[in-house]
Amino acid sequence: MIREVVLFGGVVYIIIALVQWVQNQTVQAEAALFAGIMVVLSLIHYARDEERLKKIEMAGLWLAIALFLGYALAKAGGYL
């Protein structure tokens, strides 16, 4: 059930990215990149090996934490 919900959410975001691509020609590269990332992220949950899936999920979690930390430091330092 969770895999299907994640896949459905990914499809919804891909559709939003494609609509943005059509409506705003200046974000074509970003929309295509975002759609590609969403495809990869949506299909990760269909991995056969549960241990590998857990490692990928943990790496993604720590990457998200690191990005939030980097953003906070850049904002506090006046770079953003």
N, C-alpha and C positions, 0 to 999 in steps of 0.2 A: 504494500500500500504506500509506504513512504517513497519508494522508487518512482511510482507512478505520479505522485504528487510533485516530487522534485522535477520530473520530466515535464509535467504539465506547466509548472511555474517557469521552467526554462523556455518552453515554447511560447508562453505568453510574453516573456521579455524579448525573445527573438522577434516576435511580431511587432512589438513596440519599437525595437531598433530599426526594423525595416520600414515601418511607417515614418519614423523620424528621417530615415535616409531619403525617402521619397519627398517628404514635405520640406526638408531643409537640406539643400545641396551642399552646404558648407560642412556638414558633419558626416559625409559619406564614409571616410576612412574610419572614423571613430565608431560609427554604427556597424560597419563590417567587422571591425576588430571585436567589438562587444558581442555581436552575434556569434562569432567564432568561439569566443571564450565561453559563452553560454552553452553552446553545443557540447564543448568538452566537459564543462562542469556538470551538465545534465546527464551525460553518459558515463561519468565516473562511477556512479552508483550501480552500474550494471557489471562491475568487475566480478569475476568469479572467485578470486582469492580474497577471503575476508580479512586476512592479516595485511595484505597489500592495501586494501581499501582503507583500513584503519590508519595505516601510515600516511596515505595520501590525505585523508581527512585531517589528521593531526598537523601535517605540514601546511595545509591550507589555513587551519586555525592560527598557527603561529605566524604565518605570513600576514594574515589579517591584523593580528595584534601588532606586529612590527610596523605595518603600514600606518595604523592608527597612531602609534608612538612617534613615528617619523613625521606625520602630519602635525601632531601636537607640538613637537619640538620646533618644527619649521614655523608654525604659527606663533609660538612663544618667542622665537628669535627674530620675528619681524620679516621673515622671508615670504610669507603669504598674506 
